[in-house]
Every structure is written in structure tokens, then in C-alpha cells.
């Protein structure tokens, strides 16, 4: 089991971690809403047939319709809104910095649990983890950022995207506990594309983008969204949510490596220190939950935790 788990985890991290790189390339020529609309259309073109293969064509349409307003909510919280914020943020910050800022998702999940699960008290080590993680966000945002105020704004936009992902996490767990993950993922992509359509219509490029930009969007939609999510759910169902969620720790360093090797980005002091503090905060803040899962309290079916995807 160990070899298969490590291989699958590495593939998911490699594919998902590259999303920040491809966003950085494409956003130079394509506006965020147009880019993410095309990304979600491509992802939907893969996910809808997969859903139909699982449950049948008519059942897929029926189940999507039955989700009602919840499909729109998850399309906004888990796709349209955070995708666009991350792309806008990457206009002003490096892809590696974007990945580090987006790694704060689990910290916001714990913070939002105060409202979604009032009975769950966070104290001791977990509370310290939240504070450490938030300190990491502050360092990443405000410690001599390259790019000045626009870089701060870009980083904060990605942090808000992380908050949106965290909200989606709780929304999924409260509303889709008995729903197949592939249905939730498909609904998120389809509804996200519909939400972005009117905005993308006004931001489509006047000229045909370069092959690099077009190729980046294709990779984002097919591999970085549809393929990566299907692999992640394979990881989840095969090895459990605790092991699957470890991809959270791999995405920022993978994205940093891609940025340095391919985009010639530099690892700055605020990026390195922010990475250490955020990942330490995630480890401490979620440690109790992970230990509980290892004792067998987690269900192996049901929706997956929302991970920080670009």
C-alpha cells in the first residue's frame, strides 16, 4: 500500500502544484475571468462524461438538477470566486507566493469551525497552530514584498480565495455528506463556468493568445482541474481523508520548484518564512483532527475535504 500511496500522492501534488505556474503564464495574456471560464468549461467537458459513466446520462442530469441552489453555491465558493481571485493575484505576485498563500486553507477551515461547529472548541496546540499560521500569512503579505502595494493586494486576494475554499469545505460537509464526490466536483465546475460566463464575455482577449497561453489554459482545465480532482478522490477513497489531505503540505514547495526552474522566480525571505509558518500552523492546527481520524473515526465515503487548489 505504501508504494501506491506515495506514487499517487506525488502525482496529485505534481499536477496540482503546476496549476500556479500555468496561471502565471496565461494571465499575462488572458484576463482572470475569461481564463477561469475556459478552464471550467474544459474541466466540465471531462467531468460530465465521467459522471454520466458512473450513474448514467439521465441520472446525471437528474442528480445535477436535484442539487438546486446548492450547486450554484458550491460553484461560486469552490470554483468561480477563488479561481478568479488567485488568477488576479498572480498578476502581481509570483506563482510560488500564490501557492504559499493558498496553503492557508486548512487554517481558515479551523477558524470557520467556530461558527459552523460551535460545540468544537479549539484550544492548546490547535489554537497555537492557528496563530502561527495567521502569522505566516501576515509575514507573507507584509514583510518587504516585491511589487509593493500591488503585491500586497495580490497576496491578500489569494488569502481571500483560501477563505472561500474553507467556506466551501464546511458547506460541502453540511450539505453533501451523502453525495458522490464526482457529482459535487462536476456541479462545482459546471456552475462555476455558468457564473463566470457573463463576466468572461466582456474580458475575452481581442487577439488570439499565444500557444503558451492557450496550452496553459488547456492544461489547467483538463489536468489541473478534472484529472487532478479525479486522482485526488481516488487517493481519498483508497487511503482515507487523513492521508489524502497531506497533499496540502506538498503543493507550496512543488509550486516553488516549478516557479524557480521554469519561470526563473526567486525565493524571497517573506516567501520562505511565510511557507514555514503557514505549514507549521496547518500541522499544529489540524493535528488533533488527524489523530482522531487515525483512530478510525473518519468515514471513508462522502465528500472529500477541500484542498488548496489553484
Secondary structure, 3 states (H helix, E strand, C coil): CHHHHHHHHHHHHHHHHCHHHHHHHHCCCCCHHHHHHHHHHHHHHHHHHHHHHHHCHHHHHHHHHHCCHHHHHHHHHHHHHHHHHHHHHCCCCCHHHHHHHHCCHHHHHHHHHHHHCCCCCCCHHHHHHHHHHHHHHHHHHHCCCCCHHHHHHHHHHHHHHHHHHHHHHHHHHHHCCCCCHHHHHHHHHHHHHHHHHHHHHCCCCCCCCCHHHHHHHHHHHHHHHHHHHHHHHHHHHHHCHHHHCCHHHHHHHHHHHHHHHHCCCCCCHHHHHHHHHHHHHHHHHCHHHHHHHHHHHCCCCCCCCCCCCC
